[in-house]
Amino acid sequence: LSDQFLDQPAQFLVLDILYTSAQARGRGVATKLFTAALTEAKARSARGLYICATPTTNTVDFYLKRGCSILAAPNPELFAKEPEDIHLGFLIDEQE
């Protein structure tokens, strides 16, 4: 997770990298990592997670299945850095 909160969306932390090796896929490792990141975000009083996902079906589906949604208005700075990525958000309050 990033060290600083975003201004847009406010009080979101960036989930920088969540990657599992081919051998670990399908074993729940990525879900455990996502859950750990979410637990840490909650401990830091974040409103949510901001994710720049590789634009592959498996990656985007992984996040959508965990309650993330594609952002209609991505963070301009992050979008400029990763224009090909799919920008998603996870709002902690709505998932509780």
Residue pairs with C-beta under 8 A, 6 or more apart in sequence:
1 13
1 14
1 15
1 16
1 37
1 40
1 41
1 44
1 49
2 13
2 14
2 15
2 16
5 11
5 12
5 13
5 46
6 12
6 13
6 14
6 50
6 75
6 78
8 73
8 75
8 76
9 47
9 48
9 50
9 71
9 75
9 89
10 47
11 45
11 46
11 47
11 48
12 46
12 47
12 48
12 49
12 50
12 89
13 41
13 44
13 46
13 48
13 49
13 50
14 49
14 50
14 51
14 52
14 78
15 34
15 37
15 49
15 50
15 51
18 30
18 33
18 34
18 37
18 51
20 29
20 30
20 33
24 30
30 62
31 66
34 66
37 49
38 49
38 90
38 92
41 48
41 49
41 92
42 92
46 92
47 91
47 92
47 93
48 89
48 90
48 91
48 92
48 93
49 68
49 89
49 90
49 92
50 71
50 75
50 78
50 87
50 88
50 89
51 63
51 68
51 87
51 88
51 89
51 90
52 78
52 81
52 82
52 85
52 86
52 87
53 59
53 60
53 63
53 85
53 86
53 87
53 88
54 85
54 86
55 84
55 85
55 86
59 86
60 70
60 86
60 88
63 88
63 90
64 70
64 88
66 90
67 90
67 94
67 95
68 88
68 89
68 90
69 88
69 89
69 90
69 91
70 86
70 87
70 88
71 87
71 88
71 89
74 87
75 87
78 87
79 87
